[in-house]
Amino acid sequence: MMTQQETSVNELMELERKILRMFLAGDVDQAMDDYIMENAMVCPPGMDRIVGRENQRGMFKELLKMEGVELSWEPLEAHVSPSDDMGYVYGSVRWKMPNEAEQQGKYISIWAKENGKWKNVVEMRNSNG
């Protein structure tokens, strides 16, 4: 039988994959509402940080509607606190902007429980190059 921490590690790995599937299916609004904290921050490569769920929502919607944009990530490992209320996921990320070469990088997502549900608090991504 799995411990609660092991269950939470599996949940976080699956949430990372689920959010990508939602983004690629055009469900950015639902992904943001369900899995991103209101005051969350994302730090994309080569850009200033973006603070707030609504600001992130706008950035991702604009990005994903651009023709030729490709975005994907894969979680590689997750860790959860002994209290099972905070965790992080480390993974690889790939993106391509219009008329640019594909880039690869790594990311770390920090998650916390809000009312018993995992929500993303901070996302940091960088380029391998």
Helices and strands as residue ranges (DSSP letters): H 4-24, H 28-35, E 36-43, E 50-51, H 53-65, E 70-80, E 86-96, E 103-114, E 117-127
